[in-house]
Amino acid sequence: MRTHLTELLAQAAKAVAPSLQDVSILIERPKTAQHGDFATNLALTLAKPLRQNPRAIAEALLKALPPSSYIARTEIAGAGFINFFMATDAMTAVVRQIFAEGEQYGRSATGKGHKAMVEFVSANPTGPLHIGHGRGAAVGDCLCRLLAATGLDVTREFYYNDAGAQIDNLTLSVQLRCKGLTPEDPAWPEDGYRGDYIIDVANAYMAKAKIDAEDQHVIGAGDPEDTAAIRHFAVAYLRREQDLDLRAFGVRFDVFSLESALYTDGKVERTVRKLVASGHTYEQDDALWLRSTDFGDDKDRVMKKREGGYTYFVPDVAYHVDKWNRGFERVINEQGADHHSTITRVRAGLQALGIGIPQGWPDYVLHQMVTVMRGGEEVKISKRAGSYVTLRDLIDEVGCDATRYFLAARRADSQLVFDIDLARAQTNDNPVYYIQYAHARICSVMEQWGGNIDMLRHADLSPLTTEHEQALLQRLSEFPEVVENAARELAPHVVAYYLKDLAGDLHSYYNAQQFLVANESLKLARLALILATRQVLRSGLDLLGVTAPEKM
């Protein structure tokens, strides 16, 4: 309907203001039903260039508006807003569309033929995934689903470091456990890992266990003195643990990339040589600097330290050159808010190379901290991890669906309080239960009816005239726009908000009206409406990676 009205108004605007080119037309839904189903401020935007009263322009637009059977009536309100009241056939057309398109309703082909990559989680293999990684996994996976829903060819990538100080500390911690030492021993390093999972890694290594991760395969050597073997085994073991947690969370990846490979493949060195050749670097205080202020940074950045070794943003630049060379027109990095400082540096390095990468590439979605609460008190540690709440803790406590929904249902850049008691509650206060229960209620009604669903696809929908029915029809028609906006804004929480509103409309309708009534025409119309609602609930939950149970 929005597209239809935009086309009609474009024709009217051309008739009223033939000299104006590329007129912007905004169609919005009024806040109250009293102001119609759709509204536009087109007359107000044309007032300045036409130097006319906006109400007079509104009248002229309506006179020039081509006829449409979908419009019941129009009105001019306030300073010159035009309100549209749609005909019943126009409102019920969405049910026919949902039946025709099925699970494709809400999806589009706007991104067809284009490649996108979402890098997310990207946790170093030093311990179990914590709840912050879980939020990144939930948001990142939803982003992949949303972008795929707009037709993009999406690649899911996991990038991690299997070398460096953290891995050195991991290796030493496992080695000491292999030798029988504990964190209480004076020889235990201050930066050593203390969680119980280190015992599991050490025991498996000494038992010469075989480890198969998505991208690592190794057999424990059983030698507590072989540091290299312990390192390789510990990384593979914890990568497998991450894989198992992510699998339990319904998250998969297409590509795993190692930071160490950027060095062994020569990509870091090649990138540095190109940056030097670009003329945007200089040497000072025995260090190599990037003149990142040329590209909007607040100060220049050290690339190579005087004692040797590159700073952490240099391999990130090389990694993103690799992403660009692999043909990804759009790249989204879903990361924790602590990565904020790297954005300007990475983009500056990419611009300095002068290889055609657009400004502002890649995109970033940064998530804030998660605080876990139970019984009104903060939960801070896990016995297995030793110092933090793990993703597996939450999955075991409240289930995958509730964990995914709660972690994705708020803006990523806002801090999140995860209330375990609320997530477990089977009440309307629990939003994921509230939404899933709406789906299960519809399934229950359809089971009670027991008729042939094909009858509903051709039902007369003209009896759908009540306030609750009109509200539900309007909400269903918004779904494609919700998906489009959520994908464009990289905002999965928009889908979560929509589903809660849709579930609210369904529950209100369920409580206000009977569905299996004696009037056959009315019964079939109402069943058709809730069947269409079930499809949209199911599709929306799928975009969040949440199941749609038929019974609860």
C-alpha positions in Angstrom: 0.0 0.0 0.0 2.8 2.4 0.8 4.4 1.8 -2.6 1.0 2.2 -4.3 0.3 5.5 -2.5 3.8 6.8 -3.3 3.2 6.1 -7.0 -0.1 7.9 -6.9 1.4 10.9 -5.1 4.3 11.1 -7.5 1.9 11.4 -10.4 -0.1 14.1 -8.5 3.1 16.0 -7.6 4.1 16.0 -11.3 0.8 17.5 -12.2 0.9 20.2 -9.4 4.6 21.0 -9.7 5.9 20.0 -13.1 9.0 22.1 -12.8 10.3 20.2 -9.7 12.5 17.2 -10.1 13.1 14.3 -7.8 10.3 15.2 -5.3 10.8 13.3 -2.0 7.6 11.6 -0.9 7.3 10.3 2.7 4.5 8.0 3.6 4.0 7.3 7.3 1.5 5.6 9.5 -0.4 8.0 11.8 -0.1 7.4 15.6 -3.9 7.1 15.9 -6.5 5.4 13.7 -8.5 8.7 13.8 -6.0 10.1 11.4 -6.3 7.3 8.8 -4.1 4.4 7.8 -1.4 6.4 6.1 -0.4 10.1 6.0 2.0 12.3 4.0 3.5 15.7 4.6 4.2 16.2 0.8 2.2 19.4 0.7 4.3 20.9 3.5 7.6 20.0 1.7 6.3 21.5 -1.5 5.2 24.8 0.1 8.6 26.4 0.1 9.7 25.7 -3.5 6.2 26.5 -4.8 5.7 29.5 -2.4 2.1 28.5 -1.8 0.0 27.7 1.3 0.5 24.0 2.1 -3.3 23.4 2.6 -3.9 24.8 -0.9 -1.2 22.5 -2.3 -2.8 19.6 -0.4 -6.1 20.3 -2.1 -4.4 20.5 -5.5 -2.6 17.2 -4.9 -5.9 15.5 -4.0 -7.6 16.8 -7.1 -4.7 15.5 -9.2 -4.5 12.2 -7.4 -5.3 9.3 -9.8 -8.3 7.2 -8.7 -7.7 4.1 -6.7 -10.1 1.4 -5.5 -7.8 0.9 -2.5 -8.6 4.4 -1.1 -11.9 4.8 0.7 -11.4 8.5 1.5 -8.9 11.2 2.1 -8.8 14.3 4.4 -6.5 17.3 4.9 -5.5 17.8 8.5 -3.6 20.5 10.4 -1.2 22.6 8.4 -1.6 20.5 5.3 -1.1 16.8 6.1 -3.0 14.4 3.8 -4.5 11.4 5.6 -5.6 8.3 3.7 -8.3 5.9 4.8 -7.9 2.6 3.0 -10.8 0.5 1.7 -11.5 -2.9 3.3 -10.2 -4.7 0.2 -6.9 -2.8 0.4 -6.5 -3.8 4.1 -7.3 -7.4 3.6 -5.1 -7.8 0.5 -2.1 -8.4 2.8 -3.7 -11.8 3.9 -3.8 -12.9 0.2 -0.3 -11.7 -0.2 0.9 -13.7 2.8 -0.9 -16.8 1.5 0.7 -16.4 -1.9 4.2 -15.7 -0.7 4.3 -17.9 2.4 7.7 -17.8 4.1 9.0 -15.4 1.4 6.6 -12.7 2.7 8.7 -9.9 4.1 11.8 -11.0 2.1 13.1 -9.1 -0.9 15.7 -9.3 -3.7 17.1 -5.7 -3.2 20.5 -7.1 -2.5 20.5 -9.9 -5.1 23.8 -10.3 -6.9 25.8 -8.6 -4.2 28.1 -10.1 -1.6 28.3 -9.3 2.1 30.4 -10.6 5.0 29.5 -10.4 8.7 32.4 -11.0 11.0 31.2 -11.7 14.6 32.1 -13.4 17.8 35.8 -13.7 16.8 36.8 -14.9 20.3 40.3 -15.9 21.0 40.5 -19.6 22.1 41.6 -18.9 25.7 38.4 -20.1 27.5 34.7 -20.6 27.3 32.6 -18.0 25.5 31.4 -15.4 27.9 28.0 -13.7 27.8 29.5 -10.7 25.9 30.5 -13.2 23.2 26.9 -14.5 23.4 25.5 -11.1 22.7 27.8 -10.7 19.7 26.7 -14.2 18.5 23.0 -13.4 18.8 23.3 -10.0 17.1 25.7 -11.1 14.4 23.7 -14.2 13.5 20.5 -12.0 13.3 22.3 -9.6 11.0 23.3 -12.4 8.7 19.6 -13.6 8.6 18.3 -10.1 7.9 20.8 -9.3 5.2 20.1 -12.7 3.5 16.4 -11.8 3.7 17.1 -8.8 1.4 18.8 -11.1 -1.1 22.4 -10.6 -0.2 24.9 -13.5 -0.5 26.1 -13.5 3.1 29.3 -15.1 4.4 29.7 -15.6 8.1 33.3 -15.3 9.3 35.1 -16.0 12.6 38.5 -14.3 13.1 40.8 -15.2 16.0 44.4 -15.1 17.2 46.2 -18.4 17.9 49.4 -16.6 19.0 50.5 -13.7 21.2 50.5 -13.1 25.0 47.1 -14.5 25.7 47.9 -17.8 24.0 51.3 -17.9 25.8 49.4 -17.6 29.1 47.0 -20.3 28.1 49.8 -22.6 27.1 51.7 -22.1 30.4 48.5 -22.6 32.5 47.8 -25.9 30.8 51.4 -27.0 31.1 51.4 -26.3 34.8 48.2 -28.3 35.3 49.8 -31.1 33.3 52.6 -31.1 35.9 50.1 -31.1 38.8 50.4 -27.5 39.9 47.3 -25.4 40.8 46.5 -21.7 40.9 47.2 -21.8 44.6 50.8 -22.7 44.0 53.4 -19.8 44.3 54.7 -20.7 40.8 51.4 -20.0 39.2 51.7 -16.9 37.0 49.7 -13.8 37.9 48.2 -13.7 34.4 47.5 -17.5 34.3 44.1 -18.9 33.6 42.4 -20.3 36.7 39.1 -21.8 35.6 38.3 -25.5 35.9 38.3 -25.8 32.2 42.1 -25.7 32.2 42.1 -29.0 34.2 39.9 -30.5 31.4 42.3 -29.3 28.7 45.3 -30.7 30.6 43.7 -34.1 31.3 42.7 -34.5 27.7 46.2 -33.6 26.5 47.8 -36.1 28.9 45.3 -38.7 27.8 46.3 -38.2 24.2 42.8 -37.3 23.2 41.8 -36.6 19.6 40.2 -33.1 19.1 38.2 -32.2 16.0 37.1 -28.5 15.8 35.6 -26.8 12.8 39.1 -25.7 11.7 41.5 -27.5 14.0 42.4 -31.2 14.3 44.9 -32.5 16.7 45.9 -35.4 19.0 47.4 -34.8 22.4 51.1 -35.6 22.7 50.9 -36.4 26.4 54.3 -34.8 27.0 54.1 -32.0 29.6 57.5 -30.6 28.4 56.4 -30.2 24.8 55.3 -26.5 24.8 54.5 -26.3 21.1 52.3 -29.5 21.3 50.4 -28.1 24.4 49.8 -24.8 22.6 48.4 -26.5 19.5 46.3 -28.9 21.5 44.9 -26.2 23.9 43.9 -23.9 21.0 42.1 -26.8 19.2 40.4 -28.0 22.4 39.0 -24.6 23.2 38.0 -23.9 19.6 36.0 -27.2 19.8 34.4 -26.0 23.0 33.4 -22.7 21.3 32.1 -24.7 18.4 29.9 -26.8 20.6 28.6 -23.7 22.5 27.8 -21.9 19.2 26.1 -25.0 17.8 23.9 -25.2 20.9 23.1 -21.5 20.3 22.1 -22.1 16.7 25.0 -20.2 15.2 27.2 -21.4 12.3 30.2 -20.0 10.4 31.4 -20.4 6.8 35.0 -19.2 7.3 37.5 -19.2 10.1 40.4 -16.8 9.7 43.6 -16.9 11.7 45.6 -13.7 12.5 48.8 -15.8 12.4 48.0 -16.6 8.7 48.2 -12.9 7.8 51.9 -13.0 8.8 52.8 -16.4 7.4 51.1 -15.6 4.1 53.0 -12.3 3.9 49.8 -10.2 3.9 50.9 -8.0 6.8 54.2 -7.2 5.2 52.7 -6.5 1.8 50.2 -4.1 3.3 52.9 -2.3 5.2 55.0 -1.9 2.0 52.0 -0.5 0.2 51.3 2.0 3.0 54.9 3.1 2.9 54.8 3.4 -0.9 51.6 5.5 -0.6 53.5 8.3 1.1 51.2 8.3 4.1 53.8 7.0 6.6 56.9 8.5 8.2 59.7 7.5 10.6 60.0 9.2 14.0 61.7 8.1 17.3 62.9 4.9 15.6 59.3 3.9 14.9 57.1 3.8 11.8 54.0 6.0 11.9 50.8 6.2 9.8 49.8 9.7 9.1 46.2 8.8 10.0 45.3 12.5 10.6 45.1 12.8 6.8 42.0 10.6 7.1 40.2 12.1 10.0 42.0 10.5 13.0 42.8 12.8 15.9 46.5 11.9 15.9 48.9 9.9 13.9 49.4 6.2 14.9 52.4 4.0 15.4 52.5 1.1 13.0 55.9 -0.5 14.0 57.3 0.0 17.4 60.9 0.9 18.0 61.6 -2.4 19.6 60.1 -4.2 16.6 56.7 -5.7 16.0 53.6 -4.1 14.6 50.8 -2.5 16.7 47.5 -4.3 16.8 45.7 -2.3 14.1 48.2 -3.1 11.4 47.1 -6.8 11.0 43.5 -5.5 11.1 44.2 -3.4 8.1 45.8 -6.3 6.3 42.8 -8.5 7.2 40.4 -6.0 5.8 42.4 -5.7 2.6 42.0 -9.4 2.3 38.2 -9.1 2.8 38.1 -6.5 0.1 40.2 -8.6 -2.3 37.7 -11.5 -1.7 35.0 -9.4 -3.4 32.9 -8.3 -0.4 31.2 -5.1 -1.3 29.8 -4.8 2.2 31.5 -5.9 5.4 30.0 -5.6 8.8 32.1 -6.2 11.9 30.0 -7.0 15.0 32.3 -6.5 18.0 32.3 -5.4 21.6 32.3 -1.7 22.4 36.0 -1.9 23.5 36.9 -2.1 19.8 35.7 1.4 19.2 39.1 2.9 19.1 40.2 0.7 16.2 37.5 1.9 13.8 39.1 5.2 12.7 42.6 3.6 12.5 41.5 0.7 10.4 39.5 2.9 8.0 42.4 5.4 7.8 44.8 2.6 6.9 42.4 1.4 4.2 42.0 4.9 2.7 45.8 5.5 2.8 46.3 2.4 0.6 44.3 4.1 -2.2 43.0 0.8 -3.7 39.4 2.0 -4.3 37.9 1.1 -0.9 35.0 3.4 -0.2 35.2 5.8 2.8 33.3 4.5 5.8 34.1 0.9 4.8 33.7 -1.5 6.7 30.5 -1.0 8.8 30.7 -1.6 12.5 28.0 -2.8 15.0 29.4 -2.5 18.5 27.5 -4.1 21.4 27.6 -2.9 25.0 28.1 -4.9 28.2 25.6 -7.5 29.6 24.8 -7.7 33.3 23.3 -11.0 34.4 20.8 -10.8 37.3 19.2 -13.5 39.4 16.9 -12.9 42.4 17.7 -9.2 42.2 21.4 -9.7 42.5 24.2 -9.7 39.9 25.7 -13.0 38.8 29.4 -12.5 38.2 31.2 -15.8 38.0 30.9 -19.3 36.7 32.6 -22.3 38.4 33.8 -23.6 35.0 35.2 -20.3 33.7 36.3 -19.0 37.1 35.7 -15.3 36.6 32.7 -14.7 34.4 29.3 -15.9 33.3 29.5 -18.1 30.2 27.2 -18.4 27.3 26.7 -22.0 28.1 25.6 -21.1 31.6 22.7 -19.1 30.2 21.7 -21.6 27.6 21.6 -24.3 30.3 19.7 -22.0 32.7 17.0 -20.5 30.4 17.2 -22.3 27.1 18.5 -21.2 23.6 15.3 -19.3 22.6 15.2 -17.1 25.6 18.9 -16.4 25.6 18.9 -15.5 21.9 15.9 -13.2 22.1 17.0 -11.4 25.3 20.5 -10.8 23.8 19.2 -9.5 20.5 16.0 -7.6 21.6 17.7 -4.4 22.6 19.8 -1.9 20.6 23.3 -3.4 20.5 24.8 -0.1 21.6 22.7 0.0 24.8 23.8 -1.8 28.0 21.7 -4.9 28.7 20.5 -6.4 31.9 19.7 -10.1 31.4 17.2 -11.1 34.1 17.4 -14.9 34.5 14.1 -15.0 36.5 12.3 -13.1 33.8 13.7 -15.2 31.0 12.5 -18.4 32.7 9.1 -17.0 33.6 6.1 -18.5 31.7 4.1 -15.3 31.9 3.2 -12.4 29.6 6.0 -10.4 31.3 8.5 -12.6 29.4 8.5 -11.2 25.9 9.8 -14.4 24.2 7.2 -16.5 26.0 4.5 -13.9 25.0 5.4 -14.0 21.3 5.8 -17.8 21.2 2.5 -18.2 23.1 0.8 -16.2 20.4 2.0 -18.6 17.8 1.0 -21.6 19.9 -2.5 -20.2 20.5 -3.1 -19.9 16.7 -1.9 -23.5 16.3 -4.3 -24.6 19.0 -7.3 -22.8 17.3 -6.4 -24.4 13.9 -6.2 -27.8 15.5 -9.6 -27.3 17.1 -11.0 -26.3 13.8 -9.5 -29.3 11.9 -10.6 -28.0 8.5 -8.7 -27.8 5.2 -6.4 -24.8 5.2 -6.9 -24.5 1.4 -10.4 -23.3 2.2 -8.9 -20.3 4.0 -6.8 -19.2 1.0 -10.0 -18.4 -0.9 -12.1 -17.2 2.0 -14.2 -14.0 1.7 -12.3 -11.5 3.9 -14.9 -8.7 3.8 -16.3 -9.6 7.3 -13.0 -8.5 8.9 -14.2 -5.1 10.0 -13.7 -4.9 13.8 -11.1 -2.7 15.4 -9.0 -5.6 16.5 -9.1 -7.1 13.0 -8.1 -3.8 11.3 -5.2 -3.4 13.8 -3.9 -6.9 13.0 -4.2 -6.4 9.3 -2.3 -3.1 9.5 0.4 -4.7 11.6 0.8 -7.6 9.2 1.2 -5.2 6.3 4.1 -3.5 8.1 6.3 -6.6 8.2 8.2 -6.2 4.9 9.1 -2.6 5.8 10.2 -3.7 9.3 12.6 -6.3 7.8 13.9 -3.8 5.2 14.5 -1.2 7.9 16.1 -3.6 10.3 18.5 -4.8 7.6 19.3 -1.3 6.4 19.9 0.0 10.0 21.7 -3.2 11.1 19.2 -3.3 13.9 17.7 -6.8 14.8 16.0 -5.4 17.8 13.5 -3.7 15.4 12.2 -7.1 14.5 12.0 -8.1 18.2 9.9 -5.0 19.0 7.6 -5.6 16.0 7.0 -9.2 17.1 6.0 -8.2 20.6 3.5 -5.7 19.1 2.2 -8.3 16.7 1.8 -10.8 19.5 0.0 -8.1 21.5 -2.5 -7.5 18.7 -3.1 -11.3 18.4 -3.7 -11.8 22.1 -6.1 -8.8 22.2 -8.0 -10.2 19.3 -8.0 -13.7 20.8 -9.4 -12.3 24.1 -12.0 -10.1 22.4 -13.5 -12.4 19.7 -14.6 -15.9 19.1 -13.0 -17.6 16.1 -14.9 -20.9 15.7 -18.3 -19.1 15.4 -21.5 -20.5 13.8 -21.4 -18.0 10.9 -19.3 -19.9 8.4 -18.2 -16.8 6.4 -17.1 -15.0 9.5 -15.4 -18.0 10.9 -13.3 -18.6 7.7 -12.3 -15.0 7.5 -11.1 -14.9 11.0 -9.2 -18.2 10.7 -7.6 -16.8 7.5 -6.4 -13.8 9.4 -4.9 -15.7 12.3 -3.3 -18.2 9.8 -1.6 -15.3 8.1 -0.5 -13.9 11.5 1.0 -17.3 12.3 3.1 -17.2 9.2 4.5 -13.7 10.0 5.2 -14.7 13.7 7.0 -17.7 12.5 9.0 -15.8 9.9 9.9 -13.0 12.3 11.0 -15.4 15.0 13.2 -17.2 12.4 15.0 -13.9 11.7 15.9 -13.9 15.4 16.9 -17.5 15.4 14.1 -18.4 17.8 11.7 -21.3 17.4 8.0 -21.1 16.9 6.5 -23.9 19.1 3.0 -25.3 18.2 2.3 -26.2 21.8 3.2 -24.6 25.1 
